[in-house]
Amino acid sequence: MHRNKVVSREDWFQAHQAHLAREKELTRLRERVAAERRGLPWLKIRKDYVFETGQGPKKLADLFGANSQLIVYHFMFGPGCSHHCEGCSFLADHIDGANQHLKHHDVSLVVISRAPLAELLPYKQRMGWKFDWVSSYASDFNFDMQVSFTDRQIAAGETTYNFETRPRTSKELPGTSVFYKDETGDIFLTLMSRARGGEAQIGTYDYLDMTPKGRNENGPYHGLMDWVRLHDEYQDDQAGKSNCCD
């Protein structure tokens, strides 16, 4: 690790005071971008999606519960997938804490994967997660949200993800989608966040970004795959993880 210059208390104070101006600039920019995000146009949902849940079949409207806003995290877990995605699990570890507050502020949060519910629930129990996890296996939901791809799309190099169409090999990718339900029951897609957009939901990164070594992702992948493990596997410290459902 590179050691930074060690200075007097006065010089240290002045340097950090100057940096604070940049931090404030970033905060104001983040607030402006968030306001612009809330002003983006909406897309009306016209399909009647049905999901498999622990309480039986539910429509998309049912996932809102009593709230008017719904956040969906698309967890990479396709039918028959034997690998548990470390990145999705890393993000999922942060959901329950936030969800204690979101559900009291007109926001429901649900995790959705394409694998059948019988394949999802044992892993949820193993991880100790409390959030609602439902299956979109019987619907086009994941495909319409551009986080799951057919064999034909992959063969043709026509997979659209994060507003970009290009060849991809993975059948499943992660992301977050946000919906609003109005007084008449109409549902609108208000936001798609994909790829690195999910980092905003991973509080661990905020902690790491404050430390001298930062994220310290200097291995072969230069990302979370260099070090993140399922939270009950850190003692194993297994190497050579592969991407889920490639």
Residue pairs with C-beta under 8 A, 6 or more apart in sequence:
1 212
1 213
4 212
7 15
37 191
40 190
40 191
42 180
42 188
42 189
42 190
43 188
43 189
44 186
44 187
44 188
44 189
45 60
45 179
45 187
45 188
45 189
47 139
47 140
47 141
47 144
48 59
48 60
49 59
49 60
49 136
49 139
49 140
49 141
50 57
50 58
50 59
50 138
50 139
51 57
51 58
51 59
51 60
51 63
51 112
51 134
51 135
51 136
51 138
51 139
51 141
52 116
52 117
52 134
52 135
52 137
52 138
53 117
53 132
53 134
53 135
54 117
54 121
54 132
54 134
58 134
60 70
60 141
60 179
60 187
61 181
61 185
61 187
63 70
63 72
63 108
63 110
63 132
63 134
64 70
64 108
64 179
64 181
65 103
65 108
67 103
67 106
67 107
67 108
68 106
68 180
68 181
68 182
69 106
69 107
69 108
69 178
69 179
69 180
69 181
70 107
70 108
70 109
70 110
70 178
70 179
70 180
70 181
71 102
71 107
71 108
71 109
71 110
71 176
71 177
71 178
72 109
72 110
72 111
72 112
72 145
72 176
72 177
72 178
72 179
73 88
73 91
73 92
73 95
73 109
73 110
73 111
73 112
73 174
73 175
73 176
73 201
74 112
74 113
74 142
74 145
74 147
74 173
74 174
74 175
74 176
74 177
75 85
75 88
75 92
75 111
75 112
75 113
75 133
75 174
76 85
76 87
76 88
76 113
76 172
76 173
76 174
76 244
76 245
77 84
77 85
77 88
77 113
77 114
77 115
77 119
77 120
77 123
77 172
77 244
77 245
78 113
78 114
78 115
78 148
78 171
78 172
78 244
78 245
79 114
79 115
79 116
79 119
79 137
80 115
80 119
81 115
81 119
81 172
81 244
81 245
83 242
83 244
83 245
84 123
84 230
84 244
85 174
85 243
85 244
85 245
86 224
86 225
86 228
86 229
86 230
86 241
87 174
87 198
87 224
87 225
87 228
88 174
88 244
89 127
89 230
89 231
90 202
90 204
90 224
90 228
91 174
91 198
91 201
91 202
92 111
92 127
92 129
92 131
93 127
93 129
93 231
94 201
94 202
94 203
94 204
95 109
95 111
95 129
95 131
95 201
96 129
96 130
96 131
98 109
98 201
99 109
99 130
99 131
102 108
102 109
103 109
109 131
109 132
110 131
110 132
110 133
110 134
111 131
111 132
111 133
111 134
112 133
112 134
112 135
112 136
112 141
112 142
113 120
113 133
113 135
113 136
113 142
114 135
114 136
114 137
114 142
114 148
114 172
115 135
115 137
116 135
116 137
117 133
117 134
117 135
117 137
120 133
120 135
121 133
124 133
126 232
127 230
127 231
127 232
136 142
142 148
142 172
143 149
143 150
145 175
145 177
145 192
146 160
146 161
146 175
146 192
146 194
147 161
147 172
147 173
147 174
147 175
147 194
148 171
148 172
148 173
149 159
149 168
149 170
149 171
149 172
149 173
151 171
153 159
154 167
154 168
154 169
154 171
157 166
157 167
157 168
158 165
159 165
159 166
159 167
159 168
161 168
161 173
161 175
161 194
161 195
162 175
162 192
162 194
162 195
162 197
163 192
163 194
169 246
170 243
170 244
170 245
170 246
171 245
171 246
172 244
172 245
173 194
174 194
174 198
175 192
175 193
175 194
175 195
175 197
175 198
176 191
176 192
176 193
176 194
176 197
176 198
176 201
177 189
177 191
177 192
177 193
178 189
178 190
178 191
178 193
179 187
179 188
179 189
179 190
180 187
180 188
180 190
181 187
181 188
182 188
193 200
199 205
205 215
208 214
208 215
208 216
209 215
216 227
217 223
217 224
217 226
217 227
218 226
219 225
219 226
219 227
220 226
225 241
225 243
229 236
229 237
229 238
